[in-house]
Amino acid sequence: MEIPEKLISELKKVSGLKIRINEPLASHTTMKVGGPADLFLQPLTVRAMITVIEKMSNYHCPYILLGGGSNVIAADRGVRGAVISTRKLQQVRIQGNRTTAEAGILLSDFCQQLAEAGLSGLEFASGIPGTLGGSIYMNAGAYGGEIKDCLRSAEVLTAEGRSLTLTAEELELEYRSSLLQEQKLIALSATFKLQERPSSEIRAEIQKLKEKRWASQPMEQPSAGSTFKRPPGHYAGSLIEKSGLKGYRVGGAMVSPKHAGFIVNTGEATARDIVELMMEIKEKVYQKFGVRLKPEPRLIGEFDKLPY
Ligand SMILES: Cc1cc2nc3c(=O)[nH]c(=O)nc-3n(C[C@H](O)[C@H](O)[C@H](O)COP(=O)(O)OP(=O)(O)OC[C@H]3O[C@@H](n4cnc5c(N)ncnc54)[C@H](O)[C@@H]3O)c2cc1C
């Protein structure tokens, strides 16, 4: 759909909103691939975000939310409609052990602030390279913890621009899934239940997990994290490695020789290379083990083929 000129001129009048036209998504995703978004909107305040969603809804204009772009593969032809970035929504309010943060803060920055305040519970998430909002949407987890464990509630926005507060239970957080995915809800902010702990201990734990991650994952190359969800009773990376695919390439996309669960961009990858590689991996693992792998990253925009 062509974006109506009238919508663009209304958006230009919204205070606290940055607007870019034909913005390349490669510079907003950790995989470093992706063509242009017709409209790239960056609200600077929650108020501006709500106004943007109301306007999108009034004009029936399609849009996709983007946080840190660490769990998406954006199509080479880009995204029609709008991509709405949460990255400028970063306020954190710490009141005793009740902490509320806006959706666009990076988990690494949030965890640093919690460490300063001596609040424990989110250490496991400190090395996940996404935003708070994306981590609720995906119920992100690592090293035995997941967002579900420490989330108290989240303020969300419906597709019509109505805001609601949902408890952790109402958010239906399960392995890499949440109600947000089912109902196209937008996370605006979230409140956590945390415990007091000396800052030095929190910092030491964050450092220990960081070293563990850098030793085992290809942090030095662009990727979108784990390529596939963990199939019941297996580890995707181990099945891929046992299929002889470590280092296997399609164009510039490669199964990481460091951790077969990751596809890395060796520099010149296209989204198409990545999708082709995902499809080959799926096929080979199915042939060898009879296990059907399911992609973890979200594929956004116009693809010819999808690896589902
Ligand atoms: C090197 C590397 C390591 C990783 N390690 C882990 C790990 O250990 N554990 C883990 O769980 N994940 C891991 N990931 C994946 C990723 O970091 C997480 O899924 C993260 O939570 C995604 O957050 P994001 O802000 O980057 O989301 P994005 O990639 O921007 O978006 C992901 C999805 O969430 C939606 N979304 C984003 N923000 C919002 C919002 N505010 N409201 C509604 N929807 C929203 C988007 O529309 C999209 O569908 C890793 C990724 C990389 C690159």
The ligand as an SDF file (V2000), in Angstrom:
LIG
                    3D

 53 58  0  0  0  0  0  0  0  0999 V2000
   24.4690  -12.4380   19.4580 C   0  0  0  0  0  0  0  0  0  0  0  0
   23.0330  -12.6620   19.9180 C   0  0  0  0  0  0  0  0  0  0  0  0
   22.7860  -13.3820   21.0700 C   0  0  0  0  0  0  0  0  0  0  0  0
   21.4650  -13.6020   21.4990 C   0  0  0  0  0  0  0  0  0  0  0  0
   21.2700  -14.3140   22.6370 N   0  0  0  0  0  0  0  0  0  0  0  0
   20.0030  -14.5010   23.0770 C   0  0  0  0  0  0  0  0  0  0  0  0
   19.7570  -15.2310   24.2870 C   0  0  0  0  0  0  0  0  0  0  0  0
   20.6770  -15.6530   24.9820 O   0  0  0  0  0  0  0  0  0  0  0  0
   18.4690  -15.3940   24.6670 N   0  0  0  0  0  0  0  0  0  0  0  0
   17.4220  -14.9250   23.9450 C   0  0  0  0  0  0  0  0  0  0  0  0
   16.2720  -15.1050   24.3460 O   0  0  0  0  0  0  0  0  0  0  0  0
   17.6310  -14.2320   22.7970 N   0  0  0  0  0  0  0  0  0  0  0  0
   18.8810  -14.0100   22.3570 C   0  0  0  0  0  0  0  0  0  0  0  0
   19.0820  -13.3060   21.2040 N   0  0  0  0  0  0  0  0  0  0  0  0
   17.9260  -12.8470   20.4170 C   0  0  0  0  0  0  0  0  0  0  0  0
   17.4200  -11.4390   20.7700 C   0  0  0  0  0  0  0  0  0  0  0  0
   18.4560  -10.6470   21.3160 O   0  0  0  0  0  0  0  0  0  0  0  0
   16.2370  -11.4770   21.7410 C   0  0  0  0  0  0  0  0  0  0  0  0
   15.1500  -12.1860   21.1820 O   0  0  0  0  0  0  0  0  0  0  0  0
   15.7550  -10.0730   22.1010 C   0  0  0  0  0  0  0  0  0  0  0  0
   14.8100  -10.1740   23.1310 O   0  0  0  0  0  0  0  0  0  0  0  0
   15.1200   -9.3340   20.9310 C   0  0  0  0  0  0  0  0  0  0  0  0
   14.9440   -7.9810   21.3260 O   0  0  0  0  0  0  0  0  0  0  0  0
   14.9980   -6.7940   20.2550 P   0  0  0  0  0  0  0  0  0  0  0  0
   14.6740   -5.5480   20.9590 O   0  0  0  0  0  0  0  0  0  0  0  0
   16.2780   -6.8130   19.5140 O   0  0  0  0  0  0  0  0  0  0  0  0
   13.8000   -7.2070   19.3280 O   0  0  0  0  0  0  0  0  0  0  0  0
   13.7090   -7.0030   17.7410 P   0  0  0  0  0  0  0  0  0  0  0  0
   14.6730   -7.9300   17.0880 O   0  0  0  0  0  0  0  0  0  0  0  0
   13.7740   -5.5830   17.4010 O   0  0  0  0  0  0  0  0  0  0  0  0
   12.2440   -7.5390   17.4950 O   0  0  0  0  0  0  0  0  0  0  0  0
   11.9120   -8.9090   17.7190 C   0  0  0  0  0  0  0  0  0  0  0  0
   10.3950   -9.0290   17.6510 C   0  0  0  0  0  0  0  0  0  0  0  0
    9.8500   -8.3120   18.7480 O   0  0  0  0  0  0  0  0  0  0  0  0
    8.9280   -7.3210   18.2910 C   0  0  0  0  0  0  0  0  0  0  0  0
    9.0690   -6.1720   19.1900 N   0  0  0  0  0  0  0  0  0  0  0  0
   10.2030   -5.4820   19.5000 C   0  0  0  0  0  0  0  0  0  0  0  0
    9.9280   -4.5330   20.4190 N   0  0  0  0  0  0  0  0  0  0  0  0
    8.6060   -4.6150   20.6720 C   0  0  0  0  0  0  0  0  0  0  0  0
    7.7200   -3.9080   21.5270 C   0  0  0  0  0  0  0  0  0  0  0  0
    8.1170   -2.9070   22.3150 N   0  0  0  0  0  0  0  0  0  0  0  0
    6.4110   -4.2790   21.5500 N   0  0  0  0  0  0  0  0  0  0  0  0
    5.9700   -5.2820   20.7630 C   0  0  0  0  0  0  0  0  0  0  0  0
    6.7570   -5.9840   19.9240 N   0  0  0  0  0  0  0  0  0  0  0  0
    8.0580   -5.6680   19.8930 C   0  0  0  0  0  0  0  0  0  0  0  0
    9.3300   -7.0170   16.8610 C   0  0  0  0  0  0  0  0  0  0  0  0
    8.2340   -6.5530   16.1020 O   0  0  0  0  0  0  0  0  0  0  0  0
    9.8100   -8.3830   16.3860 C   0  0  0  0  0  0  0  0  0  0  0  0
    8.7200   -9.1660   15.9480 O   0  0  0  0  0  0  0  0  0  0  0  0
   20.3880  -13.0700   20.7510 C   0  0  0  0  0  0  0  0  0  0  0  0
   20.6510  -12.2970   19.6060 C   0  0  0  0  0  0  0  0  0  0  0  0
   21.9460  -12.0830   19.1990 C   0  0  0  0  0  0  0  0  0  0  0  0
   22.1970  -11.2660   17.9730 C   0  0  0  0  0  0  0  0  0  0  0  0
  1  2  1  0
  2  3  1  0
  2 52  2  0
  3  4  2  0
  4  5  1  0
  4 50  1  0
  5  6  2  0
  6  7  1  0
  6 13  1  0
  7  8  2  0
  7  9  1  0
  9 10  1  0
 10 11  2  0
 10 12  1  0
 12 13  2  0
 13 14  1  0
 14 15  1  0
 14 50  1  0
 15 16  1  0
 16 17  1  0
 16 18  1  0
 18 19  1  0
 18 20  1  0
 20 21  1  0
 20 22  1  0
 22 23  1  0
 23 24  1  0
 24 25  2  0
 24 26  1  0
 24 27  1  0
 27 28  1  0
 28 29  2  0
 28 30  1  0
 28 31  1  0
 31 32  1  0
 32 33  1  0
 33 34  1  0
 33 48  1  0
 34 35  1  0
 35 36  1  0
 35 46  1  0
 36 37  1  0
 36 45  1  0
 37 38  2  0
 38 39  1  0
 39 40  1  0
 39 45  2  0
 40 41  1  0
 40 42  2  0
 42 43  1  0
 43 44  2  0
 44 45  1  0
 46 47  1  0
 46 48  1  0
 48 49  1  0
 50 51  2  0
 51 52  1  0
 52 53  1  0
M  END
$$$$
